[in-house]
């Protein structure tokens, strides 16, 4: 029995090219140990990212005919992001099929970014092997309930809130600086930290853009502050 047989049964798939799915679940670290080249999920991740985004956009468009562009954009963003895709990957048991190098052993279930990448590469593999209709069907199965029941959250500007509170309490300002940037050009992940005058790090956060990462860093700082009271 193929090691992905359980996955195929779960999603009712009849694969043609098994190798495509094997690559979809192969982390780049595995190549370092195996001394192979380009035999991992990154190309399929690139493809799956586009298929997933288009499918969710279409499902949202069809499900909410009376909603405007802003609503649909927020809906898609709430479902197609690192944390959300990692959640779906865990719920649908994708983590158990990932192959990694020894250096990543035991880290699969903990890494939201890895799970996001594998979710996208899996969708890319299905599209490449069985076509858009089948890939769309999987996306519909995974996302339809949340798309139909989506209620937009009120946007909170954590960055402005932190700046205001810090100014009132300390009479100092805060600044944001980049810690790192990872991932391929089409799927960057930025890590930012927020720093009080004097160099004290108040919080850190990650996001698909510097602005999003700054908001997460400010949110982290506010949560730490609330927890210390």
C-alpha positions in Angstrom: 0.0 0.0 0.0 1.3 3.4 -0.9 2.2 5.7 2.1 -0.4 8.3 0.8 -3.2 5.8 0.3 -5.0 7.0 3.5 -4.9 10.6 2.1 -6.3 9.6 -1.2 -9.1 7.7 0.4 -9.9 10.6 2.8 -10.2 13.0 -0.2 -11.8 10.5 -2.6 -8.9 10.8 -5.0 -7.9 8.5 -7.8 -4.3 9.7 -8.6 -2.6 9.2 -11.9 0.9 10.3 -11.0 1.9 9.3 -7.5 5.2 11.1 -7.7 3.5 14.4 -7.9 1.9 13.9 -4.5 5.1 12.6 -3.0 6.8 15.8 -3.9 3.9 17.8 -2.5 4.7 16.4 0.9 8.5 16.6 0.7 10.1 19.4 2.7 13.3 21.0 1.3 15.2 19.8 4.3 14.8 16.2 3.1 16.9 17.1 0.1 19.8 18.1 2.2 19.9 14.7 3.8 19.2 12.8 0.6 21.6 15.1 -1.4 19.0 15.5 -4.1 18.0 18.7 -6.0 14.7 20.4 -6.4 12.8 17.3 -5.3 10.5 19.1 -2.8 7.1 20.9 -2.6 8.2 24.5 -3.4 7.2 24.5 -7.1 3.9 22.9 -6.3 3.4 25.4 -3.5 3.7 28.2 -5.9 1.1 26.6 -8.2 -1.2 25.7 -5.4 -1.2 29.2 -3.9 -2.8 30.6 -7.1 -5.3 27.7 -7.5 -6.3 28.0 -3.9 -6.7 31.8 -4.0 -8.8 31.7 -7.2 -11.0 28.9 -5.8 -11.7 30.6 -2.5 -12.4 33.8 -4.4 -14.9 32.1 -6.6 -16.6 30.3 -3.8 -16.9 33.6 -1.8 -18.3 35.4 -4.9 -20.9 32.7 -5.5 -21.9 32.4 -1.8 -22.3 36.2 -1.1 -23.9 37.8 -4.2 -25.0 40.9 -2.3 -21.6 41.7 -0.8 -19.1 44.2 -2.1 -15.5 43.9 -3.0 -14.3 44.9 0.5 -16.3 42.1 2.2 -15.1 39.5 -0.3 -11.5 40.6 0.1 -11.6 40.4 3.9 -13.3 37.0 3.7 -10.6 35.5 1.4 -7.8 37.0 3.6 -9.3 35.6 6.7 -9.2 32.0 5.2 -6.1 32.2 3.0 -3.3 33.0 5.5 -0.6 31.1 7.4 -2.6 30.5 10.6 -5.8 29.5 8.9 -4.2 27.2 6.3 -2.2 25.5 9.1 -5.4 25.0 11.0 -7.0 23.3 8.0 -3.9 21.2 7.4 -4.0 19.9 11.0 -7.8 19.3 10.9 -7.4 17.2 7.7 -4.4 15.3 8.9 -1.9 16.5 6.3 1.0 16.8 8.8 1.3 13.0 9.1 2.3 12.7 5.5 5.1 15.3 5.4 8.7 14.0 4.9 11.4 16.1 6.4 15.1 16.0 7.0 16.5 14.9 10.4 17.0 18.5 11.5 13.2 19.1 11.3 12.2 15.8 13.0 9.4 16.5 15.5 8.8 20.0 14.2 6.2 19.3 11.6 3.0 19.7 13.7 4.4 22.8 15.3 5.3 24.8 12.2 2.4 26.8 10.9 4.4 27.9 7.9 5.3 24.4 6.9 1.7 23.3 7.2 0.6 26.2 5.1 3.1 25.4 2.4 2.1 21.7 2.3 -1.6 22.6 2.1 -0.9 24.8 -0.9 1.4 22.2 -2.5 -1.2 19.5 -2.1 -3.8 21.6 -3.9 -1.2 22.3 -6.6 -0.5 18.5 -7.0 -4.2 17.7 -7.3 -4.6 20.4 -10.0 -1.6 19.2 -11.9 -2.6 15.6 -11.8 -6.4 15.6 -12.0 -7.3 19.1 -13.1 -8.9 22.3 -11.8 -12.4 20.7 -11.2 -11.1 18.2 -8.7 -8.8 20.7 -7.0 -11.7 23.1 -6.7 -13.8 20.3 -5.2 -11.3 19.8 -2.4 -11.1 23.5 -1.7 -14.9 23.6 -1.6 -15.1 20.7 0.8 -12.5 22.3 3.1 -13.7 26.0 3.0 -17.4 26.0 2.1 -18.7 26.0 5.7 -16.5 28.9 6.8 -17.2 30.9 3.6 -21.0 30.6 4.1 -20.8 31.5 7.8 -18.2 34.3 7.6 -18.8 37.4 9.7 -16.2 40.1 9.4 -14.4 41.1 12.5 -14.0 44.8 13.4 -10.5 45.8 12.4 -8.3 46.8 15.3 -5.3 49.1 14.7 -3.0 47.6 17.3 -0.1 49.7 16.1 -1.9 53.0 16.8 -3.2 51.8 20.1 0.2 50.8 21.3 1.8 54.1 20.2 -1.0 56.0 22.1 -0.7 54.0 25.3 3.1 54.1 25.3 3.1 57.9 24.8 0.7 58.4 27.7 2.4 56.0 30.1 6.1 56.5 29.3 6.2 59.7 27.2 8.3 57.8 24.8 7.6 56.6 21.3 7.9 53.1 19.8 9.6 52.1 16.6 9.4 49.0 14.4 12.3 47.2 12.9 12.6 44.2 10.6 14.0 41.0 12.2 13.9 38.7 9.2 12.3 37.9 5.9 11.8 34.3 4.7 10.1 32.4 1.9 10.1 32.6 -1.9 9.4 35.9 -3.6 5.7 35.2 -4.2 5.1 34.2 -0.5 7.3 36.3 1.8 7.0 36.1 5.6 8.3 39.1 7.5 9.2 39.2 11.1 9.1 42.6 12.8 9.7 43.7 16.4 8.4 46.8 18.2 11.0 48.6 20.3 10.6 51.3 23.0 13.0 54.2 23.0 16.1 52.8 24.7 16.1 49.5 22.9 13.6 47.5 25.0 11.8 45.0 22.7 8.1 45.0 23.5 6.8 42.4 21.1 7.3 40.5 17.9 5.1 39.4 15.0 5.0 37.9 11.6 3.0 38.6 8.5 2.9 38.5 4.7 3.9 42.2 4.6 5.8 44.5 6.8 2.6 46.3 7.8 0.9 43.1 8.7 3.9 42.0 10.8 4.0 45.4 12.5 0.3 45.0 13.5 1.1 41.5 14.9 4.1 42.8 16.8 2.0 45.6 18.3 -0.7 43.1 19.2 1.9 40.9 20.9 3.2 43.8 22.9 -0.3 44.8 24.1 -1.1 41.2 25.1 2.2 41.0 27.1 1.3 44.3 28.8 -2.2 43.1 29.7 -0.8 39.8 31.0 1.7 41.6 33.3 -1.0 43.6 35.1 
